[in-house]
Amino acid sequence: MAHQLISCDDHMDLGQLPADLWVARLPAPLHDRAPHIEERDGQAVWICDGKVWGSWVGKPPANGGARAVKPLYNAFDRAQIYDQSARRPAVPELRLADMDRDGVESQVIFGPIFQISTDDPVLRQACYRVYNDWLLEFCTAAPDRLIGAPMLPETPDAALAELSRLAARGGARQVNLQVANINPKLDDPAWSRCGRCSKIPGSSSPGTLPYSSAE
């Protein structure tokens, strides 16, 4: 199939991420509090500071190839792929193979549809940095086809710090801010500093409210 499609709204879901993502990468002082995988009620889930973030699909299901009863079905379920333990979207070679099969030339890859759920701003910002660095490394497998959009923290100062870090690091062509729990709201003038600090385009989710990039 010819590659005729460009996906401008793909995602890297929480359940697909490597189990050791934060355990292996967070600074030593935060290591003991790193988001990690535990089993709760027979299901593998992400845990951080005692909170359940969501499910993790890297554990092969007990029912094998049978369709499980779930509150929410995803694209894998609709395609009758009930064992998702290969975590294909988070393995570059497998994601690219699926894109080839589906005729997709490139994808803009947004982060998990969640915000880092911890009340500690130090841990929260460190978790964003780890995810963003991993995502940009992931995309180096095919930089013209895998276009990751790093996630920004929920406050202007923290978002500005991460945006500045990403600009200095290089490799980011877009960033994204999830607006559900930001403080203050997006129309506050404090957010305009993010638009002035970098030439990296930005977007917000839900919706599309781009920051103005610096000239």
C-alpha positions in Angstrom: 0.0 0.0 0.0 1.3 3.5 -0.9 1.9 5.7 2.1 -0.8 8.3 1.5 -1.8 9.2 5.0 -0.4 11.6 7.6 -1.9 11.3 11.0 -1.8 14.6 12.9 -3.4 13.3 16.1 -1.8 10.1 17.2 -1.0 9.2 20.8 1.4 7.3 23.0 -0.9 5.9 25.6 0.1 5.4 29.3 -0.6 1.7 29.1 1.9 1.2 26.3 4.9 2.9 28.0 7.9 0.9 29.1 7.5 -0.5 32.7 10.8 0.9 33.8 10.4 4.3 32.1 10.5 6.4 35.3 12.1 3.9 37.6 15.2 3.8 35.4 15.4 7.5 34.6 14.3 9.6 37.5 17.1 11.2 39.6 18.3 9.1 42.6 16.5 11.2 45.2 13.1 10.5 43.5 13.8 6.9 42.6 11.8 5.4 45.5 8.7 7.4 44.5 9.0 6.7 40.7 5.8 5.6 38.9 6.0 1.9 38.6 3.9 -1.2 37.7 2.0 -3.2 40.4 -0.7 -5.8 40.2 -4.0 -4.8 41.7 -7.0 -7.1 41.5 -5.3 -9.2 38.9 -4.5 -6.2 36.6 -1.2 -4.5 36.0 -1.4 -0.8 36.7 0.7 2.3 37.1 1.2 3.4 40.7 2.7 6.6 42.0 2.6 7.9 45.6 -0.1 5.3 46.2 -2.3 6.6 43.4 -3.4 4.4 40.5 -2.7 6.2 37.2 -4.1 3.7 34.9 -3.6 0.2 33.4 -0.5 -1.2 31.7 -0.9 -3.7 28.9 2.6 -5.3 29.0 1.4 -8.2 31.0 -0.1 -11.0 28.7 -3.8 -11.4 29.5 -4.9 -14.4 31.4 -7.6 -15.1 28.9 -5.1 -15.2 26.0 -6.8 -14.3 22.7 -10.3 -14.0 24.1 -12.1 -10.7 24.2 -12.1 -9.3 27.8 -15.0 -7.4 29.3 -13.8 -3.8 29.8 -15.4 -0.5 30.6 -13.7 1.0 27.5 -12.6 -0.6 24.3 -9.7 0.8 22.2 -8.6 0.4 18.6 -6.8 -2.9 19.4 -10.0 -4.4 20.7 -11.9 -3.2 17.7 -9.2 -4.9 15.5 -9.7 -8.1 17.6 -6.1 -7.8 19.0 -6.8 -8.8 22.6 -3.2 -9.5 23.6 -1.5 -6.1 23.5 1.5 -7.1 25.6 4.0 -6.5 22.8 3.2 -2.8 23.4 3.6 -2.2 19.6 2.9 1.6 19.7 5.9 2.1 22.1 8.4 0.0 20.2 9.7 2.0 17.2 10.2 -0.9 14.9 6.7 -2.3 15.6 5.0 1.1 15.4 6.6 1.7 12.0 5.6 -1.7 10.8 2.0 -1.0 11.7 2.2 2.3 9.9 3.6 0.6 6.8 0.7 -1.9 6.9 -1.9 0.9 7.2 -0.3 3.2 4.6 0.6 5.9 7.1 3.6 8.0 6.1 4.0 9.9 9.4 2.4 10.6 12.7 2.3 13.5 15.1 2.4 11.7 18.5 0.8 13.4 21.5 1.3 12.1 25.0 -1.0 10.0 27.2 -4.4 11.6 27.7 -3.6 12.3 31.3 -1.6 14.7 33.4 1.1 13.6 35.7 -0.9 12.8 38.8 1.2 13.7 41.8 0.8 16.6 44.2 4.6 17.1 44.5 5.7 19.7 41.9 9.3 18.5 42.0 8.3 14.9 41.2 5.7 16.0 38.7 8.1 18.1 36.7 10.8 15.4 36.8 8.3 12.9 35.4 7.5 15.2 32.5 11.2 15.6 31.7 11.7 11.8 31.7 8.7 11.2 29.4 9.7 13.9 27.0 13.3 12.8 26.7 12.2 9.2 26.2 9.7 10.3 23.5 12.3 12.3 21.6 14.7 9.4 21.7 11.9 7.1 20.5 11.3 9.3 17.5 15.0 9.2 16.4 14.2 5.7 14.9 12.5 7.6 12.0 12.5 11.3 12.6 10.7 12.1 9.4 7.9 9.7 10.2 7.7 9.8 14.1 7.0 13.4 15.3 6.6 13.4 19.0 5.0 16.3 20.9 6.5 16.6 24.4 4.1 17.4 27.2 4.4 20.7 29.2 3.6 20.9 33.0 0.5 22.7 34.2 1.8 26.0 35.5 3.4 28.8 33.5 6.7 28.8 35.3 7.1 25.0 35.1 5.9 25.0 31.4 8.4 27.7 30.5 11.3 25.9 32.2 10.5 22.7 30.3 10.0 24.5 27.0 13.3 26.2 27.5 15.0 22.9 28.3 13.5 21.3 25.2 14.6 24.1 23.0 18.2 23.9 24.3 18.1 20.1 24.0 16.9 20.0 20.4 14.8 17.5 18.6 11.3 18.8 19.5 9.2 20.2 16.7 6.0 20.7 18.6 5.0 20.7 22.3 1.6 20.2 23.9 -0.2 21.5 26.9 -3.2 19.7 28.4 -5.5 22.4 29.7 -7.9 20.4 31.9 -6.0 21.2 35.1 -3.7 24.1 34.3 -3.4 26.9 36.8 -4.1 29.7 35.9 -6.4 29.2 32.9 -4.9 29.5 29.4 -6.2 33.1 28.9 -4.1 34.3 31.8 -1.3 36.6 30.5 1.3 34.5 32.4 1.1 31.9 29.6 2.1 34.3 26.9 5.7 34.0 28.1 5.8 30.4 26.8 5.0 31.7 23.3 7.8 34.3 23.4 10.5 32.0 24.6 10.9 29.6 21.8 10.3 28.9 18.1 8.9 25.5 18.9 5.2 25.5 17.9 2.7 24.5 20.6 -0.8 23.2 20.9 -3.2 22.6 23.7 -5.5 19.6 24.4 -8.5 19.5 24.2 -8.8 21.9 21.3 -6.1 23.6 19.2 -4.9 26.8 20.7 -1.4 27.3 19.3 1.1 29.5 21.1 2.6 32.3 19.1 6.2 31.3 18.2 8.9 33.9 18.6 10.2 35.7 15.4 
